Amino acid sequence: MTGTLAAPPKTKSQALRSYDVADFPALTGLEEEWRFTPLKRLRGLTGQVTAGATPQIGYTDLPAGVTVSTADKGDPRIGSVLVPFDRISALAYGGFAEAALVTVAAEAVLDRPAVVRITSDDAGTPSFGHTFIEVGRFAEATLVVEQTGSVTLADNVEVTVADGAKLTLVTVADWAPDAVQVQHLKVKLGRDAKVTHIQVSLGGDLVRQFTSVEYTGRGGEAELYGLYFADAGQHLEHRQLVDHSVPDCRSYVGYRGALQGEGAHTVWVGDVLIQVQATGTDTYEINRNLVLSDGARADSVPNLEIETGEVAGAGHASATGRFDDEQLFYLMARGIPEGEARKLVVRGFFAELINKIPVEELRDRLGDAIESRLQKVGA
C-alpha cells in the first residue's frame, strides 16, 4: 500500500500511511512529529533499508493456550493491523526478515502470565524487528514482553484483540546503556474487547516508542499506562494516538515519569482524536513528570481533537514539577531524614502504576531499579 497527499493532513487520521519507506521524505528534525527527537543519535535509522540482524525472541514454560512461532511477510496477518505512518516505521517494515508471532487461542483463559523476551547483543549493526500478537475471541490473557541487550533497533508491534477478549500487555524496555530503539506499537480492538497496556522504559541511550489504538466495534476499551525514569544523558520519548472512530468506546491514558542528571530528557505527546461518528466516547489522558535534579528536562504535550459534541466525557491534563515541599516537610517533621523522605515521595509517585503490573516478580524488580537510580544521586 502506497500513497501521497497533496496537502498536509487536517487530522491525525488522514496522515500518509505506506509500507514503502520511499513514500516518506527524509527527516530533517523540523517536522512536528520529530522536533523533540535528536536524529543524530539514531545511528542511521533514518536512512534507507539495509540488511540487518533480527532480534531474538525467547520464552520458557508458556501457559496453556499460548503459542510462539515465526511468520514471514507472506502471512496475511502481517501488516493487517499496522500500516506505517512515519519513515522509520516503514524502514522497519521493509527491513525485517521474520516476524515473531504470539498467539492466544480463542476462549483461552490463562492461568498465569506469558513472558517472552526480545534480546540483541550488537548495537553497532542496525536491526529491524516485527512482532505480531493475536488474542482470540473471548480469551483473557496477561502477556509480558521484555526487551534487553545492546541494540540499534527499528521495530513494529501489531496487536489484535478479538471481540470480547481481554489483554493485559506489559512491555519493558530495559536496554543496555548504549541501546537505541524506535518502535511503533499498534492495537486493534474488536467489539467489547479490552486492552490494558503498561509500558515501562528504563534503559537505553535513546528510546522512542509510539503507541496507537484503533477501534473496530462498539464497547472497546483501551487503558494505556506508562512508567519511565530517565538518567543523565538518556532520551526517553513516548507518544500515543488513540483514534476514536467507532461509537461508545472508552480510553484512558496515564503516564508518569521521573528524570535526574545532566541531559536527562523525557518527552510525552498524547494525541486523542474523536471522529464525527464516534458518539458516546469517554476519554481522558494525563501525564505527570517529577524532575529530581537540575539539568534535566521534561516536555509534555497533550492534544485532544473532537469532531462531535455528543461525547460522554473528554479531557486531558499535564503537570511537571519538583518535589512537593509540603510532602517533604510532613515526612521530615515526623523524624524521617530528608534523603529517605525523598525516596518515599518517589516511590509513592510510581506506586499506583507499578501496582497495575500483575506480575509480582516484575513489580519487585522495577521497585529495585528505581531504588538503585535514586541511590546514584543520594536522593
Helices and strands as residue ranges (DSSP letters): G 12-14, G 21-23, G 32-34, G 39-42, E 56-59, E 66-71, H 87-95, E 99-104, E 114-135, E 140-161, E 166-173, E 180-189, E 194-201, E 206-215, E 221-230, E 235-244, E 250-259, E 265-274, E 282-291, E 297-306, E 313-321, H 325-332, H 338-354, H 360-376
